[in-house]
Structure formats: C-alpha cells, structure tokens
Amino acid sequence: MSEAKITPLDRADERVRHDDTIKGAVLAFVDRVRSGDLGMLPVAVGLVVISAVFTSLNPLFLAPNNLVNLLFDCATVGVISLGIVCVLMLGEIDLSVGSMSGLASALIGMFWVNMGLPLPLAILIALAAGALIGAIYASLFNWIGMPSFISTLAGLLALLGFQLYLLGTSGSINLPYASSMVKFGQLLIMPAWFSHTVALLPGIVLLWSGLGVARQRKTVGLTAQPLSMLLVKVVALTAALEFAVWYLNLGRGVPWMFGLFVLLVVIMNYALTRTKWGRSMFAVGGNREAARRSGINVKRIYLSAFMLCSTLAALGGMLSASRLASSSQQAGTGDVNLNAIAAAVIGGTSLFGGRGSAYSALLGIIVIQAISNGLTLLNLSSSLRYMITGGVLAVAVIVDSLARRSRAAHGRG
C-alpha cells in the first residue's frame, strides 16, 4: 500500500501541535528553516562569527566603549538603510540615497549656519527636499514607466552636483561644536536608569500581544501558545536586552542617536506589520498586478515608498553631519550607498520584492559596522573592508535565492 502524501497543510498542522512544548517549538523552528523560512538566523550566525573572529584578533573589539562608538556609527547609515527596505520590498531600488544624504547635510549647513535660520526650520527644509525628490522618482515610475534604477542613477548625479554647488569653493561648512545637534551626534548618552527601563518595554509588549493573540485563538477554537512558552520568550528577550544595556553602561552608555534609530525601526515595523499600508506594501511587492486587481492603489504605494526612502536618506545625512560636526563635499559619497543597500539585503530584505522587515536595517547595519570597526582596530586597509562587505552581500543574496527555491519546492510539495 502506497504511503500517503504529506501536504503543506499537514505540515502546518504539525507545527501547531509542536508549539505546545519547548521541544515542539524547537522542532517547529527547524521545520521552518528547512522549508526556507530562515528569518534572522543568517544574520545572527554572522554576528556571532564576526564577533568571535575579531575578538580573537583584538580583545578590544567587544570593549564597552568600542561598542558604544559602533552604535553611534550604526545610526547614521542605518536610518538610510531603513528607507531602502521600503523600496526593496517593492522590488525597486534607490541608488541616490547617498547623494540625498549629502545634499541634506549641505542644506543644513547653508540654511542654519550661513543664512542663520533656526535649526528646526532648516531640518524641516532638508526633510521636505527629501520627500520632494522621492515624489519625483515615484512620478517618473508611475506615469512614464522609467525604471527606478535609471531615475535614481540620474538623481545620484544631479543631487551630488547640487550638493557641490551649495557648498561652493570652500567645500565644507563647519557646524557649531557646542550646538545641540553636534552634541546629539557625538556626546549625548541615555541615563542608565532610562536605558534599563526602555530595555523592559519589548518584553512587556511581547507579553501583552502574546496574551491577546492567545485569547483570540481560543475564542475561535484554535490551539493557542501555552503561557509557559510565552513566558520563556519574554524572559529570554528581557534578559538579553538588560544584559546588553548593563554592558554598554560599563562604558559611556547607550547613545541617544542609536535610540532614535531603534525608535524609527519600531515605528516602521509596526507600520509594515499592523497597518493596511504595510499589508499593501507586501502585496504589491509580491505581485503588482494581483495587488492592483484586489483594489490596492499601487501608484500611491510606490509614491509612499520612494518618499519615505528619500526622506529617511535626508535624515540620515543630517545625523551624519551632526556626527562629523560639518557639512562637506565628502558627505554621502564613498561607501554610503553600498552600506545602506547592503545592510538591508544582509539583514534579510529580499531583492526580489515581497519580503522584508524593518529590523533588516538594524541587524544588517550592525553586521557592516562590526566588520568596518573590527578591521579599523586591526589597522587594516579599507580595501579589505570593501572586499569582505562585498563577499558578505553576495552570500546574503545567495542565501535569499536558495531560500526562495526551498519555499517554492515546499509549496509545490
């Protein structure tokens, strides 16, 4: 007698039964990995390997103050990468985010320092410029059909030229070192009690949402996650975050600028996972025509994604200016584009659209900055940093492609 074929629905039912115990949860996780749903696993493994290698070569890599400096550096490009996640989820790209960040820093220097406008007004002007550029890209895509690769490549050159024009022959504008903006980018650290309090919030949110989901599932007669499993997850998450904060406070502490970055990640994650706009983003990225036929305003989704991307690039440029205390011709050039795009992809956002997470930007930029920081401590050339980052990016794309094949094979099975 032939063996009955196991369908994807059977596997889903088995995963539900597995989740009733800790052992079952582990088995369910293994099942998801085998089916191609890797989640953040590759990034977590990569961080462990990178930390182990650089710590063995130079113990200062994991020193508290070195990690604090690493977090400062993560925030500037990380905010830009967060915008890249939005366009990548639609299967598009923005190659001009580096130039947009450089232009925003030049606008801050010109309007705030040279023209004497209030800092908040200068910041609003720079953010508005980012939103306008994003709207132009979306309009070219929606109404003319110009590929985002071409329009943003043209934008890269145009914005860079405008940045150089604004800065003039001097090539840079120094920001007041005693200003709140520069202090925010270089010195301001959260009080220890505040950072420990913030570290409790993710666990509280996880517990509250987990209990809510369990109630809803029981109401409709579905199997719910046991309270013991939920408590294990909450305790593990809280312990990890509290330890990280405690360790950073052995040095200078948690930077406010990194806190702003994490706050933006949390807001973006909520928007992508809990709102109609977020569901539309995934739908359009997965299948544009199907999304259009289901009633989603596809052009509006593209407009919002490109505007968010350019606006966050402008914000990242201003954070970089506050970090360096200047607006210069070098701002936004070099490897800013590479790192912003690579961080999103390394963190798990698919280049093919339809898959991604706000946390991709957070985890991906930590990987890239860890590589950069480690090589700097070893006093190695920047050429190695480019080669290693390129290799890590290639591995991330290969893993994503193999995962897509695995998911497709399991779906057919």
CORLIN-V933469 format. One record per helix or strand of 2 or more residues. SS is the DSSP state (2 for helix, 1 for strand). FROM is the first residue (numbers start at 1). LEN is the number of residues. If there is no record, write none. Layout:
SS|FROM|LEN, SS|FROM|LEN
This chain:
2|8|11, 2|22|13, 2|41|17, 2|59|4, 2|64|25, 2|97|18, 2|119|26, 2|148|23, 1|172|3, 2|180|7, 2|192|28, 2|227|23, 2|256|19, 2|276|11, 2|288|6, 2|298|27, 1|326|3, 2|336|11, 2|358|20, 2|382|31
